[in-house]
Amino acid sequence: MYIDRWVRVFAKPDGAFVTEVQFSRFSLPDFQKKFGVLPDNPMYDSYPVLPDCAEFVQGYLRNKVDWDFERYSYFVEADISC
């Protein structure tokens, strides 16, 4: 199983997909702690990125995100393939 992790960006208020930024690395234990999920949760669901954790998330991303929480919603998501 292979897991790709992304921050996906959606426009407000209509929720239209805008873009995605791939993680260059991902520490599951660090993200579980930061997002308040249990250690047995593999974080395959969608998790909103709020302003207070944007800097943390940015440290793991392949490219810089110009965070604009007024215009966009951001989510940590996973794609799973065999």
Secondary structure as UniProt FT lines:
FT   STRAND          2..11
FT   TURN            12..14
FT   STRAND          17..23
FT   HELIX           28..35
FT   TURN            39..40
FT   STRAND          47..49
FT   HELIX           51..53
FT   HELIX           54..58
FT   TURN            59..60
FT   TURN            69..71
FT   STRAND          72..81
//
